[in-house]
Amino acid sequence: MIGSDGEQIGVVDLRTALIKAEEVGLDLVEIAPQANPPVCKIINYGKYLFEQAKKHKKKSKQVQTKELKFRPVTEVGDYMVKLKKAIAFLKEGNKVKFTMKFRGREVAYHRLGKDMLERVINDLKDFGTVDQAPKMEGKQMGMVIIPAKKSGTGKEMDVEDKVM
């Protein structure tokens, strides 16, 4: 048996262990039932469950969706900056949503926006895969790219080498 302060009390019978736990106002919890004799600890069981849930939650990383916005007239320099940002997001394990906004008469030239999003897909094919293909929604076009599975090749590509 282990006491509430972490000290080892030793081998005691069940009745004595329960009395000691009740005296302190805590619970007697069986930590290692497969051991011979089983190991029990005097702790606050509610707090113990909370800590276990917290550990479990920390292990399961939440995927976020990051959004990058373009326009059909986005120049090469701005495109490169947004592409580097997208690569960073994908390497972190986040989804990236690309939004192509059209203003006024630009809607008539939605092919320019689709071509730019296709270029993004081509430039990011080593870092992610398309989850949602480019689709027109009102005055904007959107698509989603999810991170690629880690292949373990160990080689890193520079964005400038890849795009140019």
C-alpha positions in Angstrom: 0.0 0.0 0.0 1.1 3.5 -0.8 0.1 6.4 1.4 -1.5 9.7 0.3 1.9 11.5 0.4 3.6 8.8 -1.8 5.4 6.9 1.0 5.3 3.1 1.0 3.4 1.9 4.0 3.9 -1.8 3.2 1.7 -4.9 3.0 -1.5 -4.4 5.0 -4.9 -6.2 5.0 -7.9 -4.7 3.2 -9.7 -3.6 6.3 -6.7 -1.7 7.7 -6.1 0.0 4.3 -9.8 1.1 4.1 -9.6 2.5 7.7 -6.4 4.5 6.9 -8.0 5.9 3.7 -11.1 6.9 5.6 -9.1 8.6 8.3 -7.4 10.8 5.8 -10.7 11.5 3.9 -9.5 10.0 0.6 -10.2 6.9 -1.4 -8.3 3.6 -1.6 -7.6 2.8 -5.3 -6.1 -0.4 -6.7 -3.2 0.8 -8.9 -1.7 -2.6 -10.0 -4.2 -5.5 -9.6 -1.9 -7.9 -11.4 0.9 -7.6 -8.9 1.2 -10.1 -6.0 0.1 -8.7 -3.6 -2.0 -6.0 -5.4 -0.8 -2.5 -5.1 -3.2 0.1 -3.7 -2.8 3.8 -3.1 -4.7 6.4 -1.0 -5.7 9.2 -3.4 -8.5 11.5 -4.3 -10.2 9.4 -6.9 -12.0 12.3 -8.6 -8.7 14.1 -9.1 -7.1 10.9 -10.4 -9.8 10.5 -13.0 -9.4 14.1 -14.0 -5.7 13.7 -14.5 -6.1 10.5 -16.5 -8.7 12.3 -18.8 -6.3 15.2 -19.2 -3.4 12.9 -20.2 -5.7 11.2 -22.7 -6.8 14.5 -24.2 -3.2 15.7 -24.5 -2.3 12.6 -26.5 -5.0 13.0 -29.1 -3.9 16.1 -31.0 -6.7 18.2 -32.4 -6.4 19.1 -36.1 -7.2 22.7 -36.9 -8.2 24.1 -40.2 -6.2 27.1 -41.3 -7.5 29.4 -44.0 -5.5 31.2 -46.7 -7.2 33.7 -49.0 -6.2 34.6 -52.6 -7.6 36.7 -55.4 -7.2 36.0 -59.1 -4.8 38.9 -59.4 -2.4 37.7 -56.6 1.2 38.2 -57.7 4.0 35.7 -57.5 5.7 37.2 -54.4 2.5 37.1 -52.4 1.7 33.6 -53.8 5.1 32.4 -52.5 4.6 33.8 -49.0 1.2 32.1 -48.8 2.6 28.9 -50.1 5.3 28.8 -47.5 2.7 29.5 -44.8 0.6 26.6 -46.2 3.6 24.2 -46.1 4.2 25.2 -42.5 0.6 24.5 -41.6 0.7 21.1 -43.3 3.9 20.2 -41.6 2.3 21.0 -38.2 -0.5 18.5 -39.2 -3.2 21.1 -39.8 -5.7 21.2 -42.7 -5.4 24.2 -45.0 -8.4 25.8 -46.7 -7.7 27.9 -49.7 -10.3 30.5 -50.6 -10.2 32.4 -53.9 -12.3 35.6 -53.6 -13.7 37.3 -56.7 -14.8 40.9 -56.7 -17.1 42.6 -59.2 -16.4 41.5 -62.8 -13.7 39.1 -61.7 -16.4 36.4 -61.3 -16.6 36.2 -65.1 -12.9 35.1 -65.1 -13.3 32.3 -62.5 -11.0 30.1 -64.8 -8.1 32.3 -63.6 -8.9 31.4 -60.0 -9.3 27.7 -60.7 -6.0 27.7 -62.5 -4.3 29.3 -59.5 -5.8 26.7 -57.1 -4.7 23.9 -59.5 -1.2 25.4 -59.3 -1.4 25.3 -55.5 -2.4 21.6 -55.6 0.6 20.9 -57.9 3.0 22.9 -55.7 1.8 21.2 -52.5 1.5 17.6 -53.8 4.5 16.5 -51.7 3.1 18.1 -48.5 -0.6 17.3 -48.7 -3.4 15.8 -50.6 -6.7 17.4 -51.8 -9.6 16.7 -49.4 -12.1 18.9 -51.1 -11.5 19.8 -54.8 -11.9 23.5 -55.9 -15.6 24.3 -55.9 -17.3 27.6 -56.7 -19.6 28.9 -53.9 -21.2 32.2 -54.7 -18.5 34.8 -55.4 -15.7 32.6 -54.0 -14.0 29.3 -54.8 -12.7 27.1 -52.1 -10.7 23.9 -51.6 -9.2 22.0 -48.6 -5.8 20.2 -48.5 -5.0 17.8 -45.7 -1.4 16.8 -44.6 0.2 13.9 -46.4 1.2 10.8 -44.5 4.8 10.9 -43.3 6.9 8.9 -45.7 10.1 9.1 -43.8 12.3 10.0 -46.8 14.1 12.6 -44.7 14.6 15.0 -47.7 13.2 18.5 -47.5 12.4 20.5 -50.5 12.8 24.2 -50.7 9.6 26.0 -51.9 11.5 28.1 -54.5 13.1 25.0 -56.0 9.7 23.4 -56.2 7.7 26.3 -57.7 10.1 27.8 -60.1 
